[in-house]
Amino acid sequence: MQIRFADSRPKGDYALVLPVAGKNRIALDSLGSDRKAVDAALKSQRFEGDGGSAAELYVPADGGVRRLLVVGTGDGTTSADAAEKIGGAVPARLLVSGEKHAVLDLIGLNFDAEAAARVALAASLRSWRYDRYRTKLKDKQKPTLTELTIVGAPKDAAGIWEKRWKPVYEGVSFTRELVTEPANIIYPETFVERVKGAVKGTGLEVEVLDGAAMKKLGMGALLGVAQGSVRDGRLLILCWNGGKQGDAPVAFVGKGVTFDTGGISIKPAAGMEAMKWDMGGAGAVAGAMIALAKRKAKANIVGICGLVENMPDGNAQRPGDVVT
């Protein structure tokens, strides 16, 4: 979903989103002569502006009608957390609604630039989907909302979104993609290739060790997990050097068992499909490194992903084996 910031509402077709704090509904004054009818409609829906609540209705606009989404903010706090709840409410209600463009009007709510940027973060995160394998979706189940315009944010909000929070969204999205893919698509080798493609142009340094290199270094514990699989293990190292030269790096180490059957000590069949998520730690490290690099973090950071597939086989590691 494309996020834009603007000083005023655009022309054309869009759904209008107005946040209101409890019974303080000053945001509705912008509706002019339609305000009275909107108040009556909200009353009939028992909408009281509580945090997390929302009401939908239609108002006249340009000779037609416009969808209006009123979002409750509770006590009216202008914290970043409150801003995120507002941002998340937009795609939660409108993503598959048929609307293509939403305009969220923050005028008069006194959000600072940081909080307004977090509106964009929450809206982006809440709109994330991975429909690659959903081949039977009906048209009304498919996302339609592709654009969000945030009106009335402080002038610095757009820059904070682009430099600070959009990279976080992109890192989170990449992690979600990795952990969503099935184990026949993401295994040690393809995990590495997917990450290599994602980090191009970020300045991250990438080093990869295959099974032979790890054996030479004596990584027997990691290789022992992989020895029952036809998939060779990998060790993925991502380096970001944004701090002072010579400063010790912060290290993130992520577990990357791309599928964990339990090996010889095989796990119960019920829920076995969930064991593709045993690489979630490595996925989180990869996403975090992408976010940090895109934010140009002023630190030296190393991300390490130990990547193996644990399968039952005649060559699988046995309980009690000694590894070095």
N, C-alpha and C positions, 0 to 999 in steps of 0.2 A: 504494500500500500504506500502510495506517495504521500509524504507529509510536507505541507507548505505552511508558512506563516504569513499573515497579511494584516494590514492596518484596519481594513474594513471588509465587510461581506462582499463577495463577488456577485456578479450578475449570472443569471442562468438557473438551471435546475440543480437543486441540491436538497438534502435533508438538513434542517437547522437543529442544532443541539444547544440547549440553554441550561446551564447548571443553576440551581436555586438552593439556598441554605435554609432549611426548615420553612418557617413561615415568612422569611425575608425573600420576597420574590421580585426584587428590583430589576432583575434581568428580563423579566417579562414586560417591563415598560416599553421595550423596543418594539413590541408588537402593535403599539398604537391602539387604534380603535378595536382591534381584535382581542385586547387584553381581557376584557370582561367575559367574553365567551370562553376563552382559554381557562380562566379561573373557575368558571362553572364546570367545565369539562374535567378539570383536575379534581374538583371537589366530588364529582360523581364517581371518580375512580378511587376515591379515598387516598389520594396522593397528598402526603404531608411534608415532603421534602427530606425524609429521613435518608441518612447516608446509605448509598447502594440502591436506593429505590429509583424507579424510572416510570414514566408515563408517555404514551405515544398518542398523538392526535394529528389532525390536519387543519391547516389555516389557509385562508385565501392568499394567493400570491400571483401577481402578473397575469391576472385573468384566469388562473387555474387554482390549484391547491398545492401546498407544500407540507411534507411530513415534518412534524415538530416532535422532537424528543426532549423531554424535560427530565433532567437528572438531579436527584437529590444529593446534597452534600452534607446533610446533618447539621452540625453546629457551625458550619461556615468557616472552619479552619482553612488556612491557606498554606498548610504544610505540603511538602513534596508527596507524602503518602496520600493526602487528600486529592492532590492533583492526579496521581496515578489512578485512583479509583474513578475519577471522571473520565480520563482517557480510555481506560479499559472498558467503560460502559458503552462507548460508541460502537466498536466492532461487535461487542457482545450482543447488542440489539440490532445492528444494521448490516452486519457482514453479509448475510444471505437474504437480505430484505428486498432486494431488487434495486435499491439505491446504489448509484455509482459514486456519488460525491457527497460528503458530509462536511458541514461547516460548524465548528465548535466556537461559540462566541464567549470569550472570557472577559469582555469589557465590564469593568466595575467590580471584579472579584479580587483585585489586589494581589494576584499571584506574582511573585518575583520571577526573574528570568529562569532560575534553576528549576523552580516548580513547574513553570510553563513548559520547559523542555522535557520534564518528566511526564507531562501529559502525552507528548509525542512518543516517548518510550513505551508507556503502557499501552497506548493504542496499537503500536507496531507489534508488541509482543502478543497482545490478545488476538490480533488478526492473523497470526502465523498458522499456516496449515501445510500439510504434506499429503497431497491428493494423488501422488504418482500411481498408486496401486488401487485407487478407488474407481474402478471402471464402470460401476453401475449407479453412479450418482444421478439422481434426477435433476433436471434443470433448476428446480427451486431449492435444491440442496447445495448448489454451487455458489461460491462467493461472487458477489457483484460489486461490493464496495472497493474501489481502487484508489480513492483520493480522499485525504482529510486536510482541510484548511483550518488552521487555528488562528482566530481573530482576537486582537486585543492583548496579545502577549507583549511584555517589554522587548525592546529592540534587540537585546542581547540573546534572547531565547533561541533564535534560529542558529546562531553560532554555537551555543552550548549544546544544542541537539546534535549538530553535525560533528562537532569535535569530541564531545564527551560521551553522549548517550547512544548515538547511532552506531558507533563501533561496538558498544555493549550488546545492542540488539543483534548486530551481525554475528558476533561471537556466540551468543545464545542460540541464534537460529542455526548456526553450523553444528553446534552440539546436538540440538534437537534432531537435525537431519541424520547425523551419524547414529544416534540411538534408536531412531525410528526405522531405519533400514533393516531388513532381515539379514540373518547370519550368512545366507548364501550370496549376499551382495557385499556386505562389509565383513571382511576377514583381515588378518594382519596385512597382507600385501595391498588390498584395495583400500584399507584404512589409510595407509601411508600415501597412496596415490591421490585419494580424495583430499587429504590435508595439503599435499604439495600443490594441488591445483588452487586451493583456497588461499594459500599464503603468498602466491605470486604477487610481487609488487609491494609487499608490506614491509620488507626489510628484515624479515625473520630469516635466520640462518637455519638450514635443515641438514641433519645428518641421520643416516639410516644404517643400522647394523642388521645383516641377515643372520641366519642360523650359524653359518660357518664362522662369521666374525665373533658372534657371541660365544661360541664354543671355545674359540681361541683365547678369549678373555676369561673363561672359566665361569660363565653364567649358567651353571648346571641347574639351579633351582627353577629358573625361568624356562629353560629348554626342556626340563623334565615334564612340565605341564603340557608342552606342545608335542611331545614325541609320539603320541598316539594318533596325531592328525596328519592328513596328507598336506595340510597347509603349513608352510614353514613359518616360524616365528619371526618377529621383527622388533627391534628397539628403535623408537623414533625419538630424536632429540631436536627440540626447537629452542633456538637461542635469540634473545633480544638484548642488545647492548645499547641501552638508552641512558645508562648512568655514567658515573665517573669511571674512567679507565682504571682497572685494578681493583675496584670495589668488588667484594664478594657478592655473587648473585643470590637472589631468592630462587629456590627450586620448588617446582610443582611436580609431583610424581603421580601418575594416574594408572590405575589397574585397567588393563585392556584385554580381558578374556572375551574374545568376540563371540564365543558360544561356549558355555560350560555345562557339559553333560554330567560332570562329576568324574568322568573317566571310568576306571575300573569300579570305583565306588559310585556307581551311577545313581543319579537323583531320581526320585519318583516321577512317573510320567505326567501326573497332573501338574500343570503350570510349567512344564519344561520349556515351552515356547518363550517364556519370559527370560530365560537365561541368555538371550541375546543382549540383555541389558547389563551383563557383567563387564562390559567395556565402557560403562557410563563414566567411570573415573577418568579414563583416557580421553573420552569424548569431551569431558568438562575441561581438561587441561588444554586440549587443542583449541576449543572455543575461547578459553581465557587468554591464551597466547595471541590469538588473532585480535581479540578486543584490545589487549594491551599494546600490541604493535600499531594498530590503527589509531590508538589514542596517543601514540608517541610517548609512552610512559618513560619518565625520567628515572629509570632503574635498570639494573642488569638482572635478567630473569632467564631461567632455564626451565623448559617444560620437557618432561620425560614420560613416554608412553611405552610400557611393556606390553607387547601385543602377541597373544597366542590364542590358539583354539584348543580346547580340552575335549578330546574325543575318546571313546572306548575302542581298543584295537589290540591286536596281539602284541604290539610294541608299546602299548601304553604303560605309563609309570604305575608301579604297584605300591600300595601302602607299605611303608617300612623301607622302601628303597633309600639308599644313601646317595646323595648328590653333592657335588663340590662346585 
